[in-house]
């Protein structure tokens, strides 16, 4: 289950890619704007501010996230991105750090691009770090005998969970979009005890946490923590660098 407070603990780092994505969307007076996978809604409010004349709607699959978004005054509903379809007045679609959880999402992007009205914008940001030391460590611990059977189908993400920028560009161009695609590696400065563990606990470890009870989760985290400390050592000032790659495709329907 998504935890809004855990997710927002790193709000600045998690929010920056959203703004880097949004700045490449050239819509001026869209009729409808949709935030797919809105999370706690703190960024959906930015869409309301940018396009005050638009109908801004939000969708998330987590009841807790939807409740948090509604508490911010966002028009958020519970649902899955797999079942969502654009309307005839959907002029901007934003999906930020969501689609890596959706198997086969490139086909979904192609479908949306074909369905969107002419001139509409589709903007996506997905993490591209699933072969990073953090995720290799998660898979290493999950493969141990005591966890293997429990976590074999937990949905731990593999390196092929997302495409590279060229892959997304091909998908969107072939389905009618004029594409701008790129990638960025952010060097994030984290603080506190086991900060990388805290970071992945809010995202990559969600499938693990959902499967394990409290005692099992504490044991899993205890086994993972030293691997993460070795991969991401503390600096002399007590901080830790976490490189984080993200992939950004943006397309306008022709």
N, C-alpha and C positions, 0 to 999 in steps of 0.2 A: 504494500500500500504506500502511495506517495505521502510524504510528510511535508506539508507546506513550510513548517518552521525549519526543518533540516535543509530543505532546498534553498530557502532564503538566507541561510547562514552565510552563503557565499554569493549574495545577490549581486555585488558589483562585478565579480568575475563572470557570473552567468549572464548578466545583463548586457555587457559590452558587445558581444556578438550580435545581439538583437539590434542594437543601434547601428552597427556596421552593416547589417543587412538592410535595415529600413532606409538608410540614406540612398540606396541604389534603386529604390522604387520611385518611379517618376510620376505616379498618379497625382493629379491636382484636385479634381472634384469628383471622387468616386461616389457612386450611389450606395453600394454595399461593401463593407469591409469585414472579413472573417478571420478570426484568430483560432487556428486549429491546434489544440493542445495548449490551451491558454494558461495552464498551471494556476497559481494563486491570483492571477489577474493584474499583478502590479505592472506588467508591461502592456497589457491590453489598454490600460488607461492612456498610454502614450499614443495609441492609435486614435483614441477619442479626441485627444488634444490636437493631433496633426490634422485630422479630417473631421472637424466639428459638424459639418453638414451631412456626414454619411451615417448610415445605419450600421453600427458596429456590433457584431455578434461574436460570441466566443463559445468554444466547445472543448470539453475535456472528458476523459474516461474515468477520472477519479472523483468520487463524491466529495471527498475532503477538499480537493482543489476547486471544484465548482462552488462549494460553500464559501471558501475563502474569497473567490473572485466575486461572487454575488455580494459578499460583505463589503466589497469595495465599490459597489454600485455598478458592476459590470453585468451586462445581459448575457449570462453564461448558462449553458445547458449541458446535461450529461449525455455523452454519446461517444462513439468511436469514429476515428477519422476514416476507417475503412468503409463505413456506411454513409459518409457525408457526400453530398453532391452539390455543386454550385448552382445558384439560381440565375435567372436571366439578368439580374441586376448586380451580380457579384463581380465587382470591378477590381478588388484586391483580396488576395488570399495570402496570409502569413502563417507559416508553420515553423516554429523555432524550437530546435532540439527535441523533436518528436518522432520523426519518421524512421530513425534508426531502430525503433522498437517495432516497426511494422514490416514483417517479411513481405518481400515482393513489392515494396512501395514504388519502385520505378514505374511499374505498370499503372499504378494508381496516379502518379504524376502525369503520365501520358493521357490517361482518361480525363483528368481534370482539365488539362490544357485544351483538349479537343472540345470539352463542354463549355468552357468559359466564353463569355462574349468577346467580340473583337475589341482590342485595346486593353483588356484586363491584364492584371499583373499577378504572377505567382512567384512568391519569394520563400526560399527554403534555407534553413541552416541546420546542419547535422554535425555532431561530433565525428571526427575522423581519427580517433586515437585508440581504436580497438586492438591494435598491435603494440600499444605502448607498454612499458614495464608494469604499470599498474594493473592493466587488464590481463597481461600474461600471468602475473602473480595471482590474481583472482582465479583464473582457470587452473593454475597449478595446485592451489589449495583445494578447489572444488573437485579435482581429479583424484585426491587421496582416498584411500579405501573407506575411511569412515564417513566421507561425504559423497562418494561417487554415486551411489544408488539414489540418495535423497535429492541430489542436485543435477542429475543427468538431464532432466527435462525442465530445468528451472528457467531457461531462457537467457542464460549468460551469453552476452554478445561476442561474436567472433569477428576476426578482422574483415571479413567480407560483408559485414552488416550494412555498409554504405558504399557508394561508388566514389570515384575520384571526380574532380570537376569536369573533365572531358566526358566521362560517362554520363553524368547528369546533363551536360550540354547536348549530347547526342539524343538523349531521350526527349528533351524538351524541344529541340529544334525539329526533330522528326515528327513531332505532334503539333507543330504550328507556331512555335514560339521564337522570338528574337531573344537570344540568350546572352547573359553576362554571368560567367562562372569563375570562381577563384577559390583559393584556400589560404588560411592564415594559421600560423602557429603562435599562440599567445604564451608568453612566459609569465606564469602567474606566481606571485610571491605570497605564500601561505604562512600563517603563524599558528602557534599553539602546539599542543601535544598531539602527535600522530595526525598532522593536518591532512595528509593525502588520504588516510583512512576516512577521516571526516568528510572529505570531498566526495569520494566514491560511494560512501554510505548513502548519500542523498540521491544517487543516480544509478551507477552501474551495479551496485550491490542490492538494489531494490528486489530483483527476483530471488536472490538468496535469502534476504530478510523475510520475504513473504512465505518461504517454505519452512524456515526454521523457527522453533520456539525460542523464548528469551534466553534460556541457558545454552542452547545450541548456538544461537547467534553470538553470544559472548565468546564461546570457545572458537568459533570460526574466525571472528575478528581478532582474537588473541593469536591465532596461527598466521593470519594474514599480515598483521601489523609489522613484525620484524622484516618481512620481505619488502614491504613498502618503505620502511626506514632505510634499508640497504640500497634500494633503487633510487630513493630521493632523500639523500642525507641532509641533516641539519647544517646550515651555515654557521659560521662563528657567532653571528648575531642572533642565532636561534630561529631564523626563518628557513623556509624550504622553497626551492624553485620547483614548479610543476609545469613543464611544457605541455600545451594542450592544442592539438590540431583540430581545426573546424573547416567544413566545406560549405560553400555558399553558391547555390545556383539561383539566379533570378531570370525570369522570362516574361516578356510581354506578348500576348496573343496577337498574331497578325491577321 
